[in-house]
Every structure is written in C-alpha cells, then in structure tokens.
Amino acid sequence: MTVKQHKSKNLPTVRSDVTSVLALSDRLLGDIRSLIDGVRQRVAQAVNASLVMLYWSIGNRVREEIGG
C-alpha cells in the first residue's frame, strides 16, 4: 500500500469525523443559545414584575399622602 492510497482510503473517515464534530458543535451552540434566551426571557419577566410592584407602591404611597 502506498502513502497516496492510504490517505485517500482514510479521507472519507476524516471528512465524516469533521462533519460529525461540526454537527455536534452546531447542536451545542444551538442548545447554549436556547438556554441563554430562556434565562433572558425569565429575567425580563422578573424585572417587569418588580417594576410594576415598584410603580404600584409609589402610586399607593402618593395616594395615601395626598388623599388622606
């Protein structure tokens, strides 16, 4: 077996290994993006809920002071 034959014989295996690694990397990056997006959404909801409570408390305090 010559070196040239040996390399060409292994080339499909190397390509399939590279393709597998790239597919795994794409899946991994997609999963990480999904995790980050989910956390961002939950954080935004928590901040919005906190701001609503803050503004309600401010309004309630103003109402108590002015109204009575």
ChimeraX attribute file (.defattr): number of C-alpha atoms within 10 A of each C-alpha:
attribute: neighborCount
match mode: 1-to-1
recipient: residues
	/A:1	5
	/A:2	6
	/A:3	8
	/A:4	8
	/A:5	10
	/A:6	10
	/A:7	11
	/A:8	11
	/A:9	11
	/A:10	10
	/A:11	12
	/A:12	11
	/A:13	11
	/A:14	13
	/A:15	11
	/A:16	11
	/A:17	12
	/A:18	12
	/A:19	12
	/A:20	12
	/A:21	12
	/A:22	12
	/A:23	12
	/A:24	12
	/A:25	12
	/A:26	12
	/A:27	12
	/A:28	12
	/A:29	12
	/A:30	12
	/A:31	12
	/A:32	12
	/A:33	12
	/A:34	12
	/A:35	12
	/A:36	12
	/A:37	12
	/A:38	12
	/A:39	12
	/A:40	12
	/A:41	12
	/A:42	12
	/A:43	12
	/A:44	12
	/A:45	12
	/A:46	12
	/A:47	12
	/A:48	12
	/A:49	11
	/A:50	12
	/A:51	12
	/A:52	12
	/A:53	12
	/A:54	12
	/A:55	11
	/A:56	12
	/A:57	12
	/A:58	12
	/A:59	12
	/A:60	12
	/A:61	12
	/A:62	12
	/A:63	11
	/A:64	10
	/A:65	9
	/A:66	8
	/A:67	7
	/A:68	6
